[in-house]
Amino acid sequence: MDLIQLVLVLVAVGVGLWLINRFIPMDSKIKQILNIVVVIVVVLWLLKVFGIFDTSTIHIGK
């Protein structure tokens, strides 16, 4: 993935989250949970993009 694509995805996610927070009325607790979930997903995605976190090595069970 090119650096420009990475920046464009991050900007799109940021603008989308800002639009949701700004224009969709919801309780502040729900907004806080949404923001935390989006940040965690973006951080995990960035770790995967840079090869630091590989999801194929996670095994559940035996």
N, CA, C and O atoms as a Tripos MOL2 file, in Angstrom:
@<TRIPOS>MOLECULE
protein
  248   247    62     0     0
PROTEIN
NO_CHARGES

@<TRIPOS>ATOM
      1 N           0.8530   -1.1760    0.0000 N.3       1 MET1
      2 CA          0.0000    0.0000    0.0000 C.3       1 MET1
      3 C           0.8970    1.2360    0.0000 C.2       1 MET1
      4 O           1.8260    1.3470    0.7990 O.2       1 MET1
      5 N           0.6060    2.1420   -0.8930 N.am      2 ASP2
      6 CA          1.3730    3.3750   -0.9740 C.3       2 ASP2
      7 C           1.0710    4.2880    0.2080 C.2       2 ASP2
      8 O           0.0290    4.1780    0.8550 O.2       2 ASP2
      9 N           2.0000    5.1820    0.4680 N.am      3 LEU3
     10 CA          1.8310    6.1300    1.5650 C.3       3 LEU3
     11 C           0.6480    7.0640    1.3110 C.2       3 LEU3
     12 O          -0.0600    7.4450    2.2430 O.2       3 LEU3
     13 N           0.4410    7.4280    0.0600 N.am      4 ILE4
     14 CA         -0.6770    8.3140   -0.2790 C.3       4 ILE4
     15 C          -2.0060    7.6190    0.0020 C.2       4 ILE4
     16 O          -2.9290    8.2360    0.5340 O.2       4 ILE4
     17 N          -2.1080    6.3400   -0.3540 N.am      5 GLN5
     18 CA         -3.3300    5.5930   -0.0770 C.3       5 GLN5
     19 C          -3.5580    5.4730    1.4160 C.2       5 GLN5
     20 O          -4.6910    5.5850    1.8840 O.2       5 GLN5
     21 N          -2.4930    5.2460    2.1650 N.am      6 LEU6
     22 CA         -2.5930    5.1340    3.6160 C.3       6 LEU6
     23 C          -3.1220    6.4280    4.2210 C.2       6 LEU6
     24 O          -4.0090    6.4040    5.0740 O.2       6 LEU6
     25 N          -2.5810    7.5470    3.7830 N.am      7 VAL7
     26 CA         -3.0200    8.8470    4.2920 C.3       7 VAL7
     27 C          -4.4640    9.1180    3.8880 C.2       7 VAL7
     28 O          -5.2410    9.6410    4.6870 O.2       7 VAL7
     29 N          -4.8310    8.7700    2.6590 N.am      8 LEU8
     30 CA         -6.2090    8.9890    2.2080 C.3       8 LEU8
     31 C          -7.2070    8.1550    3.0160 C.2       8 LEU8
     32 O          -8.2940    8.6330    3.3410 O.2       8 LEU8
     33 N          -6.8440    6.9190    3.3400 N.am      9 VAL9
     34 CA         -7.7300    6.0850    4.1530 C.3       9 VAL9
     35 C          -7.8730    6.6770    5.5500 C.2       9 VAL9
     36 O          -8.9780    6.7410    6.0880 O.2       9 VAL9
     37 N          -6.7590    7.1110    6.1420 N.am     10 LEU10
     38 CA         -6.8120    7.7080    7.4780 C.3      10 LEU10
     39 C          -7.6420    8.9950    7.4840 C.2      10 LEU10
     40 O          -8.3980    9.2410    8.4240 O.2      10 LEU10
     41 N          -7.5040    9.8070    6.4450 N.am     11 VAL11
     42 CA         -8.2960   11.0380    6.3440 C.3      11 VAL11
     43 C          -9.7700   10.6950    6.1770 C.2      11 VAL11
     44 O         -10.6230   11.3290    6.7990 O.2      11 VAL11
     45 N         -10.0850    9.7020    5.3470 N.am     12 ALA12
     46 CA        -11.4790    9.3160    5.1390 C.3      12 ALA12
     47 C         -12.1030    8.7910    6.4300 C.2      12 ALA12
     48 O         -13.2480    9.1190    6.7420 O.2      12 ALA12
     49 N         -11.3620    7.9830    7.1780 N.am     13 VAL13
     50 CA        -11.8770    7.4730    8.4520 C.3      13 VAL13
     51 C         -12.0740    8.6220    9.4370 C.2      13 VAL13
     52 O         -13.0770    8.6680   10.1500 O.2      13 VAL13
     53 N         -11.1260    9.5390    9.4750 N.am     14 GLY14
     54 CA        -11.2390   10.6810   10.3790 C.3      14 GLY14
     55 C         -12.4230   11.5770   10.0360 C.2      14 GLY14
     56 O         -13.1640   12.0020   10.9220 O.2      14 GLY14
     57 N         -12.5940   11.8570    8.7690 N.am     15 VAL15
     58 CA        -13.7180   12.7010    8.3470 C.3      15 VAL15
     59 C         -15.0420   11.9890    8.6070 C.2      15 VAL15
     60 O         -16.0090   12.6100    9.0470 O.2      15 VAL15
     61 N         -15.0840   10.6910    8.3350 N.am     16 GLY16
     62 CA        -16.3050    9.9320    8.6070 C.3      16 GLY16
     63 C         -16.6600    9.9340   10.0840 C.2      16 GLY16
     64 O         -17.8220   10.1140   10.4480 O.2      16 GLY16
     65 N         -15.6640    9.7340   10.9310 N.am     17 LEU17
     66 CA        -15.9060    9.7520   12.3720 C.3      17 LEU17
     67 C         -16.3290   11.1340   12.8390 C.2      17 LEU17
     68 O         -17.2050   11.2600   13.6940 O.2      17 LEU17
     69 N         -15.7140   12.1700   12.2850 N.am     18 TRP18
     70 CA        -16.0990   13.5360   12.6320 C.3      18 TRP18
     71 C         -17.5450   13.8190   12.2240 C.2      18 TRP18
     72 O         -18.3020   14.4300   12.9790 O.2      18 TRP18
     73 N         -17.9260   13.3690   11.0190 N.am     19 LEU19
     74 CA        -19.2950   13.5830   10.5580 C.3      19 LEU19
     75 C         -20.3000   12.8670   11.4550 C.2      19 LEU19
     76 O         -21.3530   13.4150   11.7820 O.2      19 LEU19
     77 N         -19.9670   11.6430   11.8470 N.am     20 ILE20
     78 CA        -20.8550   10.9020   12.7470 C.3      20 ILE20
     79 C         -20.9700   11.6180   14.0850 C.2      20 ILE20
     80 O         -22.0710   11.7930   14.6050 O.2      20 ILE20
     81 N         -19.8340   12.0330   14.6440 N.am     21 ASN21
     82 CA        -19.8510   12.7100   15.9390 C.3      21 ASN21
     83 C         -20.5580   14.0580   15.8750 C.2      21 ASN21
     84 O         -21.2010   14.4700   16.8410 O.2      21 ASN21
     85 N         -20.4460   14.7310   14.7670 N.am     22 ARG22
     86 CA        -20.9900   16.0890   14.6410 C.3      22 ARG22
     87 C         -22.4830   16.1140   14.3320 C.2      22 ARG22
     88 O         -23.2240   16.9150   14.9010 O.2      22 ARG22
     89 N         -22.9250   15.2350   13.4280 N.am     23 PHE23
     90 CA        -24.2700   15.3860   12.8870 C.3      23 PHE23
     91 C         -25.2680   14.3050   13.2980 C.2      23 PHE23
     92 O         -26.4670   14.4780   13.0770 O.2      23 PHE23
     93 N         -24.8210   13.2090   13.8800 N.am     24 ILE24
     94 CA        -25.7610   12.1700   14.3100 C.3      24 ILE24
     95 C         -25.9560   12.2990   15.8160 C.2      24 ILE24
     96 O         -25.0130   12.1200   16.5870 O.2      24 ILE24
     97 N         -27.1720   12.6060   16.2270 N.am     25 PRO25
     98 CA        -27.4000   12.7770   17.6670 C.3      25 PRO25
     99 C         -27.4240   11.4190   18.3890 C.2      25 PRO25
    100 O         -28.1950   10.5210   18.0510 O.2      25 PRO25
    101 N         -26.5560   11.3130   19.3840 N.am     26 MET26
    102 CA        -26.5380   10.1190   20.2190 C.3      26 MET26
    103 C         -25.9140   10.4750   21.5560 C.2      26 MET26
    104 O         -25.2730   11.5160   21.6960 O.2      26 MET26
    105 N         -26.1020    9.6180   22.5200 N.am     27 ASP27
    106 CA        -25.5850    9.8380   23.8600 C.3      27 ASP27
    107 C         -24.0580    9.9210   23.8200 C.2      27 ASP27
    108 O         -23.4190    9.2740   22.9910 O.2      27 ASP27
    109 N         -23.4830   10.7130   24.7120 N.am     28 SER28
    110 CA        -22.0330   10.9000   24.7160 C.3      28 SER28
    111 C         -21.2840    9.6130   25.0470 C.2      28 SER28
    112 O         -20.1670    9.4100   24.5700 O.2      28 SER28
    113 N         -21.8830    8.7430   25.8560 N.am     29 LYS29
    114 CA        -21.2400    7.4560   26.1700 C.3      29 LYS29
    115 C         -21.1280    6.5910   24.9230 C.2      29 LYS29
    116 O         -20.1110    5.9290   24.7130 O.2      29 LYS29
    117 N         -22.1760    6.5940   24.0880 N.am     30 ILE30
    118 CA        -22.1480    5.8140   22.8590 C.3      30 ILE30
    119 C         -21.0990    6.3810   21.9010 C.2      30 ILE30
    120 O         -20.3760    5.6250   21.2530 O.2      30 ILE30
    121 N         -21.0170    7.7080   21.8110 N.am     31 LYS31
    122 CA        -20.0040    8.3370   20.9680 C.3      31 LYS31
    123 C         -18.6010    7.9750   21.4380 C.2      31 LYS31
    124 O         -17.7140    7.7120   20.6250 O.2      31 LYS31
    125 N         -18.4050    7.9620   22.7450 N.am     32 GLN32
    126 CA        -17.0930    7.6290   23.2910 C.3      32 GLN32
    127 C         -16.7190    6.1870   22.9520 C.2      32 GLN32
    128 O         -15.5830    5.9160   22.5620 O.2      32 GLN32
    129 N         -17.6670    5.2650   23.0970 N.am     33 ILE33
    130 CA        -17.4130    3.8640   22.7620 C.3      33 ILE33
    131 C         -17.1170    3.7180   21.2730 C.2      33 ILE33
    132 O         -16.2030    2.9890   20.8890 O.2      33 ILE33
    133 N         -17.8880    4.4080   20.4360 N.am     34 LEU34
    134 CA        -17.6600    4.3710   18.9950 C.3      34 LEU34
    135 C         -16.2690    4.8810   18.6490 C.2      34 LEU34
    136 O         -15.5720    4.2730   17.8360 O.2      34 LEU34
    137 N         -15.8590    5.9860   19.2530 N.am     35 ASN35
    138 CA        -14.5410    6.5420   18.9860 C.3      35 ASN35
    139 C         -13.4400    5.5710   19.3970 C.2      35 ASN35
    140 O         -12.4610    5.3980   18.6700 O.2      35 ASN35
    141 N         -13.5930    4.9390   20.5580 N.am     36 ILE36
    142 CA        -12.5840    3.9970   21.0370 C.3      36 ILE36
    143 C         -12.4900    2.7920   20.1060 C.2      36 ILE36
    144 O         -11.3920    2.3390   19.7820 O.2      36 ILE36
    145 N         -13.6340    2.2760   19.6780 N.am     37 VAL37
    146 CA        -13.6390    1.1240   18.7800 C.3      37 VAL37
    147 C         -12.9790    1.4690   17.4490 C.2      37 VAL37
    148 O         -12.1950    0.6790   16.9240 O.2      37 VAL37
    149 N         -13.2880    2.6300   16.9060 N.am     38 VAL38
    150 CA        -12.6960    3.0410   15.6250 C.3      38 VAL38
    151 C         -11.1880    3.2150   15.7670 C.2      38 VAL38
    152 O         -10.4400    2.7990   14.8820 O.2      38 VAL38
    153 N         -10.7290    3.8150   16.8530 N.am     39 VAL39
    154 CA         -9.2910    3.9990   17.0580 C.3      39 VAL39
    155 C          -8.5920    2.6490   17.1830 C.2      39 VAL39
    156 O          -7.5240    2.4560   16.6010 O.2      39 VAL39
    157 N          -9.1710    1.7190   17.9270 N.am     40 ILE40
    158 CA         -8.5610    0.3960   18.0840 C.3      40 ILE40
    159 C          -8.4860   -0.3260   16.7400 C.2      40 ILE40
    160 O          -7.4650   -0.9310   16.4110 O.2      40 ILE40
    161 N          -9.5690   -0.2620   15.9670 N.am     41 VAL41
    162 CA         -9.5750   -0.9190   14.6530 C.3      41 VAL41
    163 C          -8.5360   -0.2910   13.7320 C.2      41 VAL41
    164 O          -7.8370   -1.0120   13.0200 O.2      41 VAL41
    165 N          -8.4190    1.0190   13.7280 N.am     42 VAL42
    166 CA         -7.4460    1.6970   12.8630 C.3      42 VAL42
    167 C          -6.0170    1.3550   13.2960 C.2      42 VAL42
    168 O          -5.1550    1.1300   12.4460 O.2      42 VAL42
    169 N          -5.7600    1.3140   14.5920 N.am     43 VAL43
    170 CA         -4.4120    0.9610   15.0720 C.3      43 VAL43
    171 C          -4.0680   -0.4720   14.6790 C.2      43 VAL43
    172 O          -2.9570   -0.7290   14.2150 O.2      43 VAL43
    173 N          -5.0000   -1.4090   14.8570 N.am     44 LEU44
    174 CA         -4.7460   -2.7930   14.4550 C.3      44 LEU44
    175 C          -4.5190   -2.8980   12.9480 C.2      44 LEU44
    176 O          -3.6560   -3.6520   12.4970 O.2      44 LEU44
    177 N          -5.2950   -2.1410   12.1720 N.am     45 TRP45
    178 CA         -5.1280   -2.1450   10.7260 C.3      45 TRP45
    179 C          -3.7520   -1.5920   10.3370 C.2      45 TRP45
    180 O          -3.0860   -2.1450    9.4620 O.2      45 TRP45
    181 N          -3.3280   -0.5060   10.9840 N.am     46 LEU46
    182 CA         -2.0070    0.0600   10.7010 C.3      46 LEU46
    183 C          -0.8950   -0.9200   11.0630 C.2      46 LEU46
    184 O           0.0840   -1.0470   10.3280 O.2      46 LEU46
    185 N          -1.0410   -1.6100   12.1900 N.am     47 LEU47
    186 CA         -0.0420   -2.6090   12.5770 C.3      47 LEU47
    187 C           0.0270   -3.7300   11.5480 C.2      47 LEU47
    188 O           1.1100   -4.2320   11.2470 O.2      47 LEU47
    189 N          -1.1170   -4.1230   11.0110 N.am     48 LYS48
    190 CA         -1.1370   -5.1580    9.9770 C.3      48 LYS48
    191 C          -0.5130   -4.6510    8.6800 C.2      48 LYS48
    192 O           0.2310   -5.3800    8.0220 O.2      48 LYS48
    193 N          -0.8100   -3.4110    8.3120 N.am     49 VAL49
    194 CA         -0.2570   -2.8380    7.0780 C.3      49 VAL49
    195 C           1.2690   -2.7760    7.1490 C.2      49 VAL49
    196 O           1.9470   -3.0630    6.1620 O.2      49 VAL49
    197 N           1.8110   -2.4060    8.3060 N.am     50 PHE50
    198 CA          3.2490   -2.2990    8.4490 C.3      50 PHE50
    199 C           3.9100   -3.6310    8.7990 C.2      50 PHE50
    200 O           5.1290   -3.6830    8.9620 O.2      50 PHE50
    201 N           3.1390   -4.6970    8.9170 N.am     51 GLY51
    202 CA          3.6910   -6.0150    9.1400 C.3      51 GLY51
    203 C           4.0780   -6.3150   10.5720 C.2      51 GLY51
    204 O           4.7800   -7.2940   10.8280 O.2      51 GLY51
    205 N           3.6400   -5.5050   11.5010 N.am     52 ILE52
    206 CA          3.9800   -5.7170   12.9040 C.3      52 ILE52
    207 C           3.0340   -6.7250   13.5370 C.2      52 ILE52
    208 O           3.4360   -7.4930   14.4110 O.2      52 ILE52
    209 N           1.7900   -6.7280   13.1040 N.am     53 PHE53
    210 CA          0.7620   -7.6020   13.6580 C.3      53 PHE53
    211 C           0.2430   -8.4840   12.5400 C.2      53 PHE53
    212 O          -0.3490   -8.0050   11.5730 O.2      53 PHE53
    213 N           0.4740   -9.7820   12.6850 N.am     54 ASP54
    214 CA          0.0400  -10.7160   11.6450 C.3      54 ASP54
    215 C          -1.1240  -11.5300   12.1870 C.2      54 ASP54
    216 O          -0.9620  -12.2840   13.1470 O.2      54 ASP54
    217 N          -2.2840  -11.3840   11.5840 N.am     55 THR55
    218 CA         -3.4810  -12.0650   12.0870 C.3      55 THR55
    219 C          -3.4620  -13.5570   11.8220 C.2      55 THR55
    220 O          -4.2450  -14.2940   12.4220 O.2      55 THR55
    221 N          -2.5910  -14.0210   10.9420 N.am     56 SER56
    222 CA         -2.5650  -15.4560   10.6430 C.3      56 SER56
    223 C          -1.8890  -16.2510   11.7530 C.2      56 SER56
    224 O          -1.9760  -17.4790   11.7590 O.2      56 SER56
    225 N          -1.2170  -15.5880   12.6910 N.am     57 THR57
    226 CA         -0.5270  -16.3030   13.7620 C.3      57 THR57
    227 C          -1.4010  -16.4720   14.9910 C.2      57 THR57
    228 O          -0.9660  -17.0770   15.9700 O.2      57 THR57
    229 N          -2.6060  -15.9610   14.9670 N.am     58 ILE58
    230 CA         -3.4980  -16.0820   16.1240 C.3      58 ILE58
    231 C          -4.2920  -17.3810   15.9890 C.2      58 ILE58
    232 O          -4.9810  -17.6000   14.9930 O.2      58 ILE58
    233 N          -4.1860  -18.2380   17.0080 N.am     59 HIS59
    234 CA         -4.9170  -19.5040   17.0110 C.3      59 HIS59
    235 C          -5.7810  -19.5540   18.2550 C.2      59 HIS59
    236 O          -5.3320  -19.2450   19.3580 O.2      59 HIS59
    237 N          -7.0200  -19.9470   18.0590 N.am     60 ILE60
    238 CA         -7.9400  -20.0880   19.1840 C.3      60 ILE60
    239 C          -8.2270  -21.5770   19.3710 C.2      60 ILE60
    240 O          -8.6060  -22.2700   18.4270 O.2      60 ILE60
    241 N          -8.0460  -22.0500   20.5770 N.am     61 GLY61
    242 CA         -8.2670  -23.4610   20.8650 C.3      61 GLY61
    243 C          -7.0150  -24.2720   20.6230 C.2      61 GLY61
    244 O          -5.9010  -23.7510   20.6860 O.2      61 GLY61
    245 N          -7.2090  -25.5810   20.3370 N.am     62 LYS62
    246 CA         -6.0650  -26.4720   20.1200 C.3      62 LYS62
    247 C          -5.6310  -26.3360   18.7140 C.2      62 LYS62
    248 O          -4.6780  -26.9940   18.2960 O.2      62 LYS62
@<TRIPOS>BOND
     1     1     2 1
     2     2     3 1
     3     3     4 2
     4     3     5 am
     5     5     6 1
     6     6     7 1
     7     7     8 2
     8     7     9 am
     9     9    10 1
    10    10    11 1
    11    11    12 2
    12    11    13 am
    13    13    14 1
    14    14    15 1
    15    15    16 2
    16    15    17 am
    17    17    18 1
    18    18    19 1
    19    19    20 2
    20    19    21 am
    21    21    22 1
    22    22    23 1
    23    23    24 2
    24    23    25 am
    25    25    26 1
    26    26    27 1
    27    27    28 2
    28    27    29 am
    29    29    30 1
    30    30    31 1
    31    31    32 2
    32    31    33 am
    33    33    34 1
    34    34    35 1
    35    35    36 2
    36    35    37 am
    37    37    38 1
    38    38    39 1
    39    39    40 2
    40    39    41 am
    41    41    42 1
    42    42    43 1
    43    43    44 2
    44    43    45 am
    45    45    46 1
    46    46    47 1
    47    47    48 2
    48    47    49 am
    49    49    50 1
    50    50    51 1
    51    51    52 2
    52    51    53 am
    53    53    54 1
    54    54    55 1
    55    55    56 2
    56    55    57 am
    57    57    58 1
    58    58    59 1
    59    59    60 2
    60    59    61 am
    61    61    62 1
    62    62    63 1
    63    63    64 2
    64    63    65 am
    65    65    66 1
    66    66    67 1
    67    67    68 2
    68    67    69 am
    69    69    70 1
    70    70    71 1
    71    71    72 2
    72    71    73 am
    73    73    74 1
    74    74    75 1
    75    75    76 2
    76    75    77 am
    77    77    78 1
    78    78    79 1
    79    79    80 2
    80    79    81 am
    81    81    82 1
    82    82    83 1
    83    83    84 2
    84    83    85 am
    85    85    86 1
    86    86    87 1
    87    87    88 2
    88    87    89 am
    89    89    90 1
    90    90    91 1
    91    91    92 2
    92    91    93 am
    93    93    94 1
    94    94    95 1
    95    95    96 2
    96    95    97 am
    97    97    98 1
    98    98    99 1
    99    99   100 2
   100    99   101 am
   101   101   102 1
   102   102   103 1
   103   103   104 2
   104   103   105 am
   105   105   106 1
   106   106   107 1
   107   107   108 2
   108   107   109 am
   109   109   110 1
   110   110   111 1
   111   111   112 2
   112   111   113 am
   113   113   114 1
   114   114   115 1
   115   115   116 2
   116   115   117 am
   117   117   118 1
   118   118   119 1
   119   119   120 2
   120   119   121 am
   121   121   122 1
   122   122   123 1
   123   123   124 2
   124   123   125 am
   125   125   126 1
   126   126   127 1
   127   127   128 2
   128   127   129 am
   129   129   130 1
   130   130   131 1
   131   131   132 2
   132   131   133 am
   133   133   134 1
   134   134   135 1
   135   135   136 2
   136   135   137 am
   137   137   138 1
   138   138   139 1
   139   139   140 2
   140   139   141 am
   141   141   142 1
   142   142   143 1
   143   143   144 2
   144   143   145 am
   145   145   146 1
   146   146   147 1
   147   147   148 2
   148   147   149 am
   149   149   150 1
   150   150   151 1
   151   151   152 2
   152   151   153 am
   153   153   154 1
   154   154   155 1
   155   155   156 2
   156   155   157 am
   157   157   158 1
   158   158   159 1
   159   159   160 2
   160   159   161 am
   161   161   162 1
   162   162   163 1
   163   163   164 2
   164   163   165 am
   165   165   166 1
   166   166   167 1
   167   167   168 2
   168   167   169 am
   169   169   170 1
   170   170   171 1
   171   171   172 2
   172   171   173 am
   173   173   174 1
   174   174   175 1
   175   175   176 2
   176   175   177 am
   177   177   178 1
   178   178   179 1
   179   179   180 2
   180   179   181 am
   181   181   182 1
   182   182   183 1
   183   183   184 2
   184   183   185 am
   185   185   186 1
   186   186   187 1
   187   187   188 2
   188   187   189 am
   189   189   190 1
   190   190   191 1
   191   191   192 2
   192   191   193 am
   193   193   194 1
   194   194   195 1
   195   195   196 2
   196   195   197 am
   197   197   198 1
   198   198   199 1
   199   199   200 2
   200   199   201 am
   201   201   202 1
   202   202   203 1
   203   203   204 2
   204   203   205 am
   205   205   206 1
   206   206   207 1
   207   207   208 2
   208   207   209 am
   209   209   210 1
   210   210   211 1
   211   211   212 2
   212   211   213 am
   213   213   214 1
   214   214   215 1
   215   215   216 2
   216   215   217 am
   217   217   218 1
   218   218   219 1
   219   219   220 2
   220   219   221 am
   221   221   222 1
   222   222   223 1
   223   223   224 2
   224   223   225 am
   225   225   226 1
   226   226   227 1
   227   227   228 2
   228   227   229 am
   229   229   230 1
   230   230   231 1
   231   231   232 2
   232   231   233 am
   233   233   234 1
   234   234   235 1
   235   235   236 2
   236   235   237 am
   237   237   238 1
   238   238   239 1
   239   239   240 2
   240   239   241 am
   241   241   242 1
   242   242   243 1
   243   243   244 2
   244   243   245 am
   245   245   246 1
   246   246   247 1
   247   247   248 2
@<TRIPOS>SUBSTRUCTURE
     1 MET1         2 RESIDUE 1 A MET
     2 ASP2         6 RESIDUE 1 A ASP
     3 LEU3        10 RESIDUE 1 A LEU
     4 ILE4        14 RESIDUE 1 A ILE
     5 GLN5        18 RESIDUE 1 A GLN
     6 LEU6        22 RESIDUE 1 A LEU
     7 VAL7        26 RESIDUE 1 A VAL
     8 LEU8        30 RESIDUE 1 A LEU
     9 VAL9        34 RESIDUE 1 A VAL
    10 LEU10       38 RESIDUE 1 A LEU
    11 VAL11       42 RESIDUE 1 A VAL
    12 ALA12       46 RESIDUE 1 A ALA
    13 VAL13       50 RESIDUE 1 A VAL
    14 GLY14       54 RESIDUE 1 A GLY
    15 VAL15       58 RESIDUE 1 A VAL
    16 GLY16       62 RESIDUE 1 A GLY
    17 LEU17       66 RESIDUE 1 A LEU
    18 TRP18       70 RESIDUE 1 A TRP
    19 LEU19       74 RESIDUE 1 A LEU
    20 ILE20       78 RESIDUE 1 A ILE
    21 ASN21       82 RESIDUE 1 A ASN
    22 ARG22       86 RESIDUE 1 A ARG
    23 PHE23       90 RESIDUE 1 A PHE
    24 ILE24       94 RESIDUE 1 A ILE
    25 PRO25       98 RESIDUE 1 A PRO
    26 MET26      102 RESIDUE 1 A MET
    27 ASP27      106 RESIDUE 1 A ASP
    28 SER28      110 RESIDUE 1 A SER
    29 LYS29      114 RESIDUE 1 A LYS
    30 ILE30      118 RESIDUE 1 A ILE
    31 LYS31      122 RESIDUE 1 A LYS
    32 GLN32      126 RESIDUE 1 A GLN
    33 ILE33      130 RESIDUE 1 A ILE
    34 LEU34      134 RESIDUE 1 A LEU
    35 ASN35      138 RESIDUE 1 A ASN
    36 ILE36      142 RESIDUE 1 A ILE
    37 VAL37      146 RESIDUE 1 A VAL
    38 VAL38      150 RESIDUE 1 A VAL
    39 VAL39      154 RESIDUE 1 A VAL
    40 ILE40      158 RESIDUE 1 A ILE
    41 VAL41      162 RESIDUE 1 A VAL
    42 VAL42      166 RESIDUE 1 A VAL
    43 VAL43      170 RESIDUE 1 A VAL
    44 LEU44      174 RESIDUE 1 A LEU
    45 TRP45      178 RESIDUE 1 A TRP
    46 LEU46      182 RESIDUE 1 A LEU
    47 LEU47      186 RESIDUE 1 A LEU
    48 LYS48      190 RESIDUE 1 A LYS
    49 VAL49      194 RESIDUE 1 A VAL
    50 PHE50      198 RESIDUE 1 A PHE
    51 GLY51      202 RESIDUE 1 A GLY
    52 ILE52      206 RESIDUE 1 A ILE
    53 PHE53      210 RESIDUE 1 A PHE
    54 ASP54      214 RESIDUE 1 A ASP
    55 THR55      218 RESIDUE 1 A THR
    56 SER56      222 RESIDUE 1 A SER
    57 THR57      226 RESIDUE 1 A THR
    58 ILE58      230 RESIDUE 1 A ILE
    59 HIS59      234 RESIDUE 1 A HIS
    60 ILE60      238 RESIDUE 1 A ILE
    61 GLY61      242 RESIDUE 1 A GLY
    62 LYS62      246 RESIDUE 1 A LYS
